[in-house]
Amino acid sequence: MSVLNIFKYLTFFTFVFVISRDFSVYAEEIPSSVVPPMAVQVEVENEGTSVPTWKNIWDAARQLVRHNQLNEAKRLYLILFEEKPNIIEAKWEYCKVLIVEEKWKESSQILEELLEHEPDNLEYLAAAGESALQNEHFSKAIRYFGQIYESDPAGPWYDVAIQGMAKGFTGTGNLKSAFLLLEQYYQRNGIQEEVLSTLAELSKSLDLQDKRRFYYEKLASNFPENETYLLQAALSFDSSGYYPQAAAYMEQYLQFQPDYLPFLERLAHYYLETGDTERALTYFIKVYKKDELASDLALKIADLYAIEMQQPDRALLYYEQYLNAFSEASVVQRKVKRIRREIARQYLPIVENDGEFYLWEDLGLITQKKEEIFLTMADLLEEQQKTEQEIRVLEILYANDTDNLDLAYRLAEACYRLEDFRRANTLLAILHENNYKNPKYLIRKAELEVLDNLINEALLSLQQYLRVVPNDVSVMKQAFSLAG
């Protein structure tokens, strides 16, 4: 509750309490509501009578106030009071200067003197009530504002009294009375942000869930750029079981705070519970991206894609990430193997239409191990005896892993079947230079050497093979045949 609103009918209090609330630098000129713009008026008996000294002091004090020289002004007021201690108007001016300076303790003392003189003066009572609030003398504030309320139940002071009493009751812990008073104020004055905010907070403290929802909904709808109102509206609806409304406010809040994890998690589970799996997945993925060590969540996302959405290609990456943490999970291993084979079969037409290079790039979006899918595609193409396409797939694999001798051997075999003996020879030579562990390449090497009429070289290759596999009768016969 800003004091600017409380004292909107009083020019002086409007000024004073804006200063009090914002702790802003004083204006260069103090408004005339603190001190009048004219000089002090006194009656003189005749023209020759000199102006009283106290009048000059008072005029000088007012002038200092107008120019914001408040310390000097206060000094002159105190000198004035030594000579004229009972000038009520001057004491009121002095009190207002103290209030401008937020000297609440001193202003309270002056106001008590003023109220002894005029106990029903509403300006004095309002200032005394605010001073009491600032000094945390809440019961006294309630008494002052209550007196205003009783004196002016339907007039312009009504709002001042209501808000002042509400603050006083809040200070004493009587939240229910504060709430009831502010509701009266709201019903009379309509939408005012600070009043609505206080009502919402009081509703929350008093566990008035219907009221809490009502006021936070008002705040959120009237001030949609305020993140706090959206946050509290979401929480108030969610805690009461009004989940669709809560979800709407959570989504609005995430526009301001897109990484707010509690709402990301809550929305993920809410949409999953309501059967909107696709929407739930968007939030589960956002949560997972914030914590990629949450391996269980990776498995949940994968299962939702594979089972609920029937999109195994989108599930694969998350299954693989789960296996990064739990490599021995045999059930997931089988799922991954099956999905890779399904994807390989699904994408075979792309290879058959010369699109393998584009496919290799795109597979990085759905898997950490695109080479596994390409290997499976090579298997399928070999089964279908589509050797030319198989070679294209194997060449991409080998180009991205030139140290892989198993790939080199498999590519050499495919080239041999296609009768590309030159390419096969090149690959077999690489295997031989690197002492490839699978001795069978030596048999193929020997066959190609025979075709090139390199009999001695072919015999040497077979002999090298037999040193590793001495009991292979078939190769023995080939060697004897070459030896003559």
N, C-alpha and C positions, 0 to 999 in steps of 0.2 A: 504494500500500500504506500504510494508516494505521498508525501505531505503536500505536494503540489495539488493532488486531487482532493485531499481533505479540505484544504483551505482555498478552494477555487473561487469562493465568493469574496475572498479578502486579498486585496492587492499586496499588502505587506506580507502576509503569511505565504502567499504564493512565492514571493521572492525569497523569503527567509528559508523555506524548507527545500526549495530547489538547491540552494547553497548547501544546506545541511545534508541532503541526500547524496549529492554528487561530489562534495568536497572540492568544488571548482574555485578558481581564483575569483576574488570579489571583482565586481565591475568597477570601472573607474569612477562612476557616479552612483551613489546610493540613491534608490528611488525615493520620491517624495512621500511614499507610504511609511518610511522610517522616520523621517522628519518633514514637517511641512515646508513648502517652498518659500514661504514668506517669513519675515522677521517676527519676533515676538511682539505682540500688541499689548501696550500698557496705557492706562489713562493717566494723564498728567493734569494737575490742578490748573496750571496756567502756563503760558508760553515760556516764561522764564525758568520754569522748573527743569533741572537737569535730568537726563535719562538715568535711571537707577543702574548701578554697577552690575547688579545681578542680571539685568536684561542684556547688557552687553556681553556678559559671560555666556548666557544662554544662546544668544545669537551666534556668538563665535563657535560654540559647541556644535550648533546645527550646521554651520558652514563647513566645519571640519568633517562632519559626518557625510555631507553631500559630496565632499571630495575624497571620501574613503580614508581619511586620516583618523582612524578609529581610536587608536591609543591616546592621541592628543585630545580627541573629543571626550573620551571617558574621563580624562584628568580634569577637564573643565566642568563636566557634569558633577563630579565629586566636589569641586570647589563651590559650585552653585548650591549643592545640597547643604554645605556647611552654613551658607548664608540663608538659604530658603529650603529647609528640609521637607516641607509639606507640599511642594508643587507636584501634583499627581501627574500632570501632562509631561513634565520633564522626566519624572521617574519612568513613565511608560516609554518615552523615547530612549532613555538609557537602557531599559530592559530590552528593547528591540535591537539595540546595538549589540548587547551581550548575546542575543539569540543569533544574530548574523555571524558572530564570531564563534558560535557553538559553545558558549560558556554556560552550559546548562545548569550547573550547580548554582552559579551566581544569579542567573536569570530566575531560578526557582525562588530564591530568597526575596528578590524584588517583587515577584508576582504575588507571593504571600502577603506582602505589605499592601499591594494594590488591591487585592481581594478583600482585605480587611476593610478597606475604604469603600469598595464597590463589589460586594459579593456576588452580584448577579450580572456583572459585565461579561458578556459572552466572548468578547475578544480576549479578555484576561483569562477567562476559564480555558479557552482553546489553547492559548500559549502555555498556561500552567499545565494543562494535560499533556501537551507535547514535551515540555521540559521534564515532567515526571516520567514519561516513557523513556526519554533519552537517559535519565538517571536510574532507570530500572526500578522506579517506585510505582509498580504496576497498579497496586490497589488504590493509591492516591490518584493515578491517571484515570482509573475507572470512575472514581468519585467525581472528578472534574468534568469528564465527558458525559457522565450520567446526568449531571446537573444541567448541562447544555441540552441534552436530549429531553429532559423534562420541561425545560423552559421553551423549547422551540421544536415541538414534535412534528410539525408539518412545514416548517420554514426552511430557509437555506442552510441553517446550521445543522439540520437533521443528519446530512451525510457526514459532516465533520464528527458529530457525536458518535454515530454508528461505527465508523472506522476506528476512531480513537478508542472506544470501548472494546472493540474486537481485538485490537493490539494489546490492550491491557489484559484482557482475559487470556489471550495467548501467553502473555508473559507470566501469568499466575498458574498456567497449566490447565485452565478451564477451557479446553479446546471446544467443547460442545457449545458453550455460550458464545464463544467467538464465531463459531460456524453459523449458528442461528442468526446472529446479528449481520454477518456478511451476506447471508442469503437474502435477508431483507433488503440490504443495500443493492444486491444484484437484481432483485425483482423490480426495484424502483429505477435503477439506472442502466440496466442492460449490460452489453458487452464492454468490459474494461479489463484489459489483459492482466493487470496486477491483482485485481480482485478475484478474477477467475482462477488465477494461479494459486492464490492463497486458499481459495475454497477447495481446489483440487487436492492440495497438500493436506489440508485439514481433514478432508474426506478419507484420504489414505491413512492418516494417523488414527482416525476414529473408526477405521475398518467399515466405513459406509460404502460398500462396493458399488451399489447403484449410482450413488452420487459421484463417487470417484470416476466411474466411466463417463457419466454425463458431463462433468466439468473438463476432463481431459479431452473428450471428444469435441467439446466447444472450442477449447484452446487449439487443438490440432487442426480443426477445420477453418478457424478464423486466423490462425497464425501458422500456416503450413511450412514456413521456412525455419521454424524453431525446432531444432532437433530434439531438445529435451521433451517437448510436448508430444512429439511423435513416439519417442521412446516410452514415456509414461502411459500414453494411450494404449500402445501395444501391450505393455505389461498388465495394465488394468483389465483389458478385455481377455487376455490370455489366462490370467489367474482366476477369472470368473467363468471360464469355459466358453467364451464367445470367440471361438477359434477363427472363423472366417474374417471377422472384423480385426482381430489381432493380427492375422497374417497380412491384411492390407496395410495396416500401420507399420508392421515390420518391414515390408517391402519399401514403403515410403522412407523409412529411417535409413535403410541400406543405400538409398540414393545419396545420402549425405555421408554415411559411414559404411562403405561397401565391404570392409573387412571385419565387421562386428560379428565375432564368432558365435555368441549365443543365439543370435537371430538366424544366422546361416544354418546352424544345426537344428534350431526349432522348426524353421520352414521346411527343411529337408524331411524331417520326420512327419510334419503335418501333411505335406502333400503326398507322402508315401501312404499315410493312414487313410487319406481320402481317395486313393487310387490313381492319383495323377503322377505316375512313375516318371514320366519324362521331366516334369517340373521338379520333382524331388531330386532327380539326378543332377540337375544344374546346380542345386545347392550342396549336395553331397560332394560334387567335384570341387566346388569352391572351398569347402571345408578341407578336403584332401590336399588341395594345392597349398593350403596354409600349413599343413603338417604331413609331409609325404612319408614320415616314419610311421604314420597310422596305418599299418599294413592290414589290419582287420577291415578298415574302411575301404581299402583298395579291393579286397575280396567282395565286399558288399556291393560296391559299384559294378564290379565285373559280373556278379550273379544277376543283378538287376538288368544289365544290358543283355546278358546271354539268355536269361530265362523269361523275365517279364517283357522285355522289349523285343526279343528275338533278333538281336543284333550282335551276333558273336564277333564280328569284326571289330566292333567298338569295345567289346568286353576284353579282347585279347591283351591289350596293353596293360590293363589293370591286373589281370591274372599274372602277367609276367612280373609286374612290380611286386605283387604279393610273393611270388616265388623268389624274388631277390632277398626277401627276409626269411622265407621258410622254404628252402630249396628241396627239402625232403617230403613236401606235401604231395603225396602220390596221386591223390584224387585230382588236385588242381593240375598236376603234370599231365594227367590223361586228358583233362579238359583242353589244355593248351594244345596238345598234340592233335586232338580231334578238330579243333577250330582252325589250326594252321592248315590241315588237310582240306577242310571245307573252303577256306579262303583260296588256297592254291587251285582247287578245282574250279571255283567260281571265276578266277581271273585268268584261266588258261586261254580263253578266246583273245584276250589282250595280247598275249605273247604270239598267238597264231596269226595275229594281224600286225605284227612287227611293232608292238607297243611296249616291249619289255624295258626299255630305258626309262620311259615315263613311269611305268609301274614301279620300278626300283626306287625312284625318288618318292613316289606317293606312299609306298608302304611304310616309310619312316613315320608317318602320321599315326599309324595304328599298331605298330609293334616295335619293340626294342631289338628284335632279332629277325630282320627281314631276310637274312640269308637262309634261315630255317624254312621260310615259305618258298623261297626260290629253289632250295634243294628238293622240297616236296614236289614242286612243279616239274623239276627235272625228272624225278622218279615217275611221275604220271606220264610225262611225254615219252619216257623210255618204254613204259608199259604199252603205250599206244604206237610205239615204233615211229614216233615223229622226231627222228634223230636231228634233223636240221634245226628245229625249234629248240630241242634239248641243248644243242651246242650253243645256241645264242644265250640261253639262260646260264649255262655253265661258264661261258666266257665273261659274263657280267660278274658272276661270283668270283671267278679267278682274278679278274682285273682289280677287284676290291680286296683281294687277299692272296697276293702273289707268293707268299711263303707257305701257303697251304698245299703240300705235296699230294694229299689225298684228292684235292680238287684237280690238280694237274693230271693225276693218273686217270681220274674219271673222264676228264676232257679228252685225254689221249685215246681212251677206249672208244668214246663217241666218234672222234675223228676217224679212227680206224674203221668203224662200222660204215661211215659215210665215204670211205675210201679216200679220205684226205690224208694220205700217208706222209706227206711232207710235214704237215702240222703235227701229226702224231709223233713222228720222229723227233721233232724239236722238243716236244714235251717230255718224251721218254729220255732224251739226253739230259734234260734238267733233273729228272728223277735220279738218273745214274750219277750225275755230278754231286748230288746231295745225299747219296747213299740211302735211297728210299727204303723204308722198312719192309714194304710188301714185295717179296721177291717175284711175284707173278708178273711184274712189269718186264722182267728179263725175258720171259717167254715171248711177250708181244714184241719186245725189242729184237729178239732173234728172228721172229717171223718177218719183220720188216727188213732186216739185214739180208735174209734169204732172197726176198723180192728184189733187193738191190744187188744180188749176186755177191754179197759179202759173206762168203761161207765161213771163213776163219773167224770173223767177228761174231757170226751167229753161233758158232760152236763155243766160242769163249763165253758168250752170254748164257748159254745153256749150262755150261760147266759151273759158272758162278751161281746159277740157280740151284744146281744139284748140291753144291756145298752147303746150302742152307736147308734144302729139302732132299736129302739123299735117297729117299725111298719112293720117289715119284717115278714109277715104271714108265709111264707114257713119255715123260720128258727124256728118260734114259734112252728109249728107243729112238726118239728124234735125234739125240746127240750121236748115237752109234750110226744112224743113217747118214748124218752129215760127215762123220769121220770116215765113212767108206769102209 
